[in-house]
Amino acid sequence: MKLVLSTSNIMSGGPSVIRHPTVEKSNTELTSSLRANFTAHQRSPSSENSIPNGTPTRLNPKPFRSWTSQHESTLYIPAIDFSSSGLSEERSQYDITVKLFYLPNIPSSRRCLQNREAIDLVLRELHVSSIDLLIVSFPSISFDADDEDSDSDDVVPRAANEASSESKSGVEDIDTMIQTWRTLEKLHDEGIIDRLGVAEFGTQRLAKFLPQTHVRPSVDQINVRDCCVVPKPLILYAKQEGIELLTHNDCTNVLPRGTLRELLGPGEKGAGILACPDGLSPQDGLQGDVEPQWVVKYTAVIKDRGVVESKGYFAVAELREGLC
């Protein structure tokens, strides 16, 4: 069974002026927003209990089947009403940025379907036919300013050593990344994505990646630790290649399996979607092993005011039923 988790619009309290850098890391924002959205749907005001003095106690959760929806083999958590979402102004008034996180230990062969599914959810949520920028985050890559040479002429000699180091750390090779990139180029050619970007690419990786692309990345988003200073070799190389450098504070693995199980499991912090292996009966929750597949973050900014009107996340997981 496929599980589609959504935060809805986390700006529902009102649009917010863009401020950089953002304070909350993506994994914290994702998990807290999912939990808040689940709680809002699973707690019914009609089930509110009162103690004698009239002070309301904690609301009683409803069975998960009453606030989720299932279509064939896909369970939406919570149920999504795409007809009630959308943007308040004309599409031309917005810059829409999407970041797609590929998660560790998920075969790259699944990404063609994942890419289209992730973008389709965002398009349906915002009621648009295209996005302005898609940034993809490959698993296990983290930018390290110390790895950037003081002399950018040393790109070629270091390539072999870098490849050896990446294979040991579980980072995908460039050929695998290019295979994924080809599917994104198709979405660009179809007019669904205007610009493409990458995350955590240093000078060495960019130098190997760019010659193999048909649609070159126009953005490189990096997580600069400690002093937030982008290395000079990368600045010079990005300028030479016409690549815009952006910074972020997203995590490499934005949704670990343990975090997802806690979000969906029983107990005070869980949504009650998954049954407890050693306690609850099957009708109290779904039995099985849950595995995160991908996460997508979207942001719609009103151009002339620099205001974030809509921001949210979707996450997809696979539940292999009957396994615990």
C-alpha positions in Angstrom: 0.0 0.0 0.0 1.2 3.5 -0.8 0.8 6.2 1.9 0.7 9.9 0.8 1.3 12.2 3.7 0.6 16.0 3.5 1.0 19.0 5.6 -1.5 21.2 3.7 -0.5 24.9 3.5 1.6 25.6 6.6 1.1 29.3 5.9 -2.6 29.0 6.6 -2.2 31.3 9.6 -1.5 34.0 7.0 1.1 34.9 4.3 4.6 35.6 5.5 7.3 37.9 4.2 10.4 36.0 3.1 13.2 36.1 5.7 16.6 34.5 5.3 17.9 32.4 6.7 15.0 30.3 7.8 15.2 29.4 11.5 13.6 25.9 11.4 15.3 23.1 9.7 13.4 21.1 7.1 13.1 17.9 9.1 11.7 19.7 12.1 9.4 21.7 10.0 8.2 18.6 8.1 7.6 16.4 11.1 5.9 19.2 13.2 3.7 20.3 10.3 2.6 16.7 9.5 1.8 16.1 13.1 -0.2 19.3 13.4 -2.1 18.5 10.3 -2.9 15.0 11.4 -4.0 16.2 14.8 -6.3 18.9 13.3 -8.1 16.2 11.3 -8.2 13.4 13.8 -9.6 15.4 16.7 -13.3 16.2 16.6 -14.7 19.1 18.5 -17.9 17.0 19.0 -15.9 14.5 20.9 -14.6 17.1 23.4 -15.1 16.0 27.0 -15.6 18.4 29.9 -14.7 18.1 33.6 -17.3 19.4 36.2 -16.0 23.0 36.1 -16.5 23.1 32.4 -12.9 23.2 31.3 -12.4 21.0 28.2 -10.1 18.1 28.4 -8.0 16.8 25.5 -10.0 16.0 22.4 -10.5 12.3 21.7 -9.0 11.1 18.5 -11.2 9.6 15.8 -10.5 6.3 14.0 -8.0 6.9 11.2 -10.4 5.7 8.6 -12.7 8.6 9.3 -10.2 11.3 8.5 -8.1 9.6 5.8 -9.2 8.5 2.3 -8.2 5.5 0.3 -8.3 5.2 -3.5 -7.4 1.8 -4.7 -4.0 1.0 -3.1 -3.2 4.5 -2.0 -4.1 5.9 1.4 -4.1 9.7 1.8 -3.1 11.0 5.2 -5.2 13.1 5.9 -7.8 13.0 3.1 -6.9 15.7 0.5 -9.5 18.0 -1.0 -7.6 19.5 -3.9 -10.7 21.5 -4.9 -10.3 23.7 -1.8 -6.6 24.6 -2.3 -5.0 26.8 -4.9 -3.5 30.3 -5.1 -5.4 33.5 -4.7 -3.9 35.5 -7.6 -3.1 34.8 -11.3 -0.3 32.3 -11.9 2.0 34.9 -13.4 2.2 36.7 -10.0 4.1 33.8 -8.4 7.5 32.2 -8.2 6.9 28.6 -7.4 9.9 26.6 -6.2 9.9 22.9 -5.5 12.6 20.8 -3.8 12.4 17.0 -4.3 14.3 14.9 -1.7 15.4 11.5 -2.9 15.8 9.3 0.2 18.6 6.8 1.1 18.3 3.1 0.2 15.6 3.7 -2.5 16.5 2.4 -5.9 17.2 5.2 -8.5 15.2 3.2 -11.0 12.0 4.3 -9.3 12.6 8.0 -9.8 11.0 8.5 -13.2 7.6 7.7 -11.6 8.5 9.5 -8.4 9.4 12.7 -10.2 6.1 12.9 -12.0 4.1 11.9 -9.0 5.7 14.5 -6.8 5.3 17.3 -9.3 1.7 16.3 -10.0 0.8 16.5 -6.4 2.2 20.0 -6.2 0.4 21.1 -9.4 -2.9 19.8 -8.1 -2.4 21.4 -4.7 -1.6 24.9 -6.2 -4.0 24.6 -9.2 -1.2 25.4 -11.7 0.2 23.7 -14.8 3.9 24.4 -14.2 6.5 25.3 -11.7 9.4 27.8 -12.0 12.2 25.9 -10.4 12.7 22.3 -9.3 15.7 21.5 -7.1 16.6 17.9 -6.6 18.5 16.6 -3.6 20.3 13.3 -4.1 20.7 11.0 -1.1 23.8 11.0 1.2 25.4 14.1 -0.4 26.5 16.8 2.0 28.4 19.9 1.0 31.7 20.3 2.7 33.5 23.7 2.2 36.8 22.1 3.3 36.7 19.9 0.2 36.9 22.9 -2.1 40.4 23.6 -3.3 41.9 27.0 -3.1 42.8 26.6 -6.8 40.0 25.6 -9.2 42.4 24.4 -11.8 42.8 21.2 -9.9 39.4 19.8 -10.9 40.5 17.0 -13.2 43.3 15.4 -11.0 40.9 15.2 -8.0 38.1 13.4 -9.9 39.3 9.9 -9.4 39.9 10.3 -5.6 36.5 11.9 -5.2 34.8 9.1 -7.0 36.5 6.6 -4.7 35.5 8.5 -1.6 31.9 8.8 -2.7 31.5 5.1 -3.4 32.6 4.4 0.1 30.1 6.9 1.6 27.1 5.6 -0.4 26.9 8.6 -2.6 25.6 7.8 -6.1 28.0 8.0 -9.1 27.5 10.7 -11.7 26.2 8.2 -14.3 23.3 7.3 -11.9 22.6 10.9 -11.3 22.5 11.7 -15.0 20.0 8.9 -15.5 17.7 10.6 -13.0 18.4 13.9 -14.6 17.2 12.7 -18.0 13.7 12.2 -16.6 13.7 15.7 -15.3 14.8 17.1 -18.6 11.7 15.5 -20.1 9.5 17.4 -17.7 11.4 20.5 -18.7 10.9 19.8 -22.4 7.2 19.3 -21.7 6.9 22.8 -20.2 6.1 21.5 -16.7 9.4 22.8 -15.2 11.0 26.0 -16.3 14.3 25.7 -14.5 16.2 22.8 -12.9 18.6 22.9 -10.0 20.8 20.6 -7.8 21.7 20.6 -4.2 25.1 20.1 -2.5 27.2 20.1 -5.7 30.7 21.3 -5.2 33.1 22.4 -8.0 34.4 18.9 -8.6 30.9 17.3 -8.9 29.6 20.1 -11.1 32.6 19.8 -13.4 31.8 16.1 -14.0 28.0 16.6 -14.2 27.5 19.6 -16.5 29.1 18.2 -19.7 26.6 15.3 -19.6 23.4 17.3 -19.3 21.2 18.6 -22.1 19.3 21.0 -19.8 21.9 22.4 -17.5 21.1 23.2 -13.8 20.7 26.9 -13.3 20.8 26.7 -9.5 23.1 25.0 -7.0 21.7 25.0 -3.5 24.3 24.3 -0.8 24.2 23.9 3.0 27.1 26.1 4.2 28.0 25.1 7.8 29.7 27.1 10.5 30.4 30.5 9.0 28.0 30.5 6.0 30.8 31.5 3.6 30.7 30.0 0.1 34.1 28.8 -1.0 35.7 31.1 -3.6 36.5 28.4 -6.1 32.8 27.5 -6.2 31.8 31.1 -6.6 34.1 31.6 -9.5 33.1 28.3 -11.2 29.4 28.9 -10.8 29.8 32.5 -12.2 31.7 31.0 -15.2 29.0 28.5 -15.9 26.0 30.8 -15.2 24.8 28.9 -12.1 23.1 30.8 -9.3 24.3 29.7 -5.8 21.6 29.5 -3.1 22.0 28.4 0.6 19.7 26.3 2.7 19.5 24.4 6.0 17.7 21.2 4.8 18.8 17.8 6.1 20.4 15.1 4.0 17.8 12.6 5.2 14.7 14.6 5.8 12.5 11.7 6.8 14.1 8.7 8.4 12.2 5.5 8.8 12.1 5.7 12.6 10.7 9.2 12.5 8.0 8.1 10.0 6.9 5.2 12.1 6.6 7.4 15.2 4.5 9.9 13.2 2.1 7.2 12.0 2.2 4.8 15.0 0.1 4.5 18.1 0.7 6.5 21.2 0.4 10.2 22.2 2.8 11.4 19.4 1.4 9.1 16.7 -1.5 9.4 14.3 -2.7 5.8 15.0 -2.4 4.7 11.4 0.0 1.9 12.2 -0.7 -0.8 14.7 1.6 -1.5 17.6 3.3 -4.9 16.7 3.0 -6.2 20.3 -0.3 -4.8 21.3 -3.1 -3.6 19.1 -5.2 -5.8 16.9 -5.2 -5.3 13.1 -8.5 -3.3 13.1 -6.8 -0.7 15.4 -4.2 0.1 12.8 -2.4 -1.1 9.7 0.1 -3.9 10.2 3.3 -3.8 8.3 6.7 -2.3 7.7 6.8 1.3 6.5 9.5 2.7 4.2 9.8 6.4 3.2 10.2 6.8 -0.6 10.5 10.6 -1.2 9.6 14.0 0.2 8.8 17.2 -1.8 8.6 20.7 -0.5 6.9 23.5 -2.4 6.8 27.3 -1.9 4.7 29.9 -3.8 5.9 33.4 -3.4 4.1 36.5 -4.6 6.8 38.2 -6.8 6.1 41.9 -6.3 5.7 41.6 -2.5 8.1 38.9 -1.6 5.4 37.2 0.4 5.1 33.4 0.9 1.4 32.6 0.3 1.6 28.8 0.2 4.2 26.4 1.5 3.9 22.7 2.3 5.2 19.2 2.0 4.1 15.9 0.6 5.8 12.6 1.6 5.2 9.2 0.1 5.9 5.9 1.8 5.3 2.2 1.1 3.6 -0.1 3.6 4.5 -3.7 3.2 1.5 -5.2 5.0 1.9 -8.3 7.1 5.4 -7.4 8.1 6.4 -5.9 11.5 
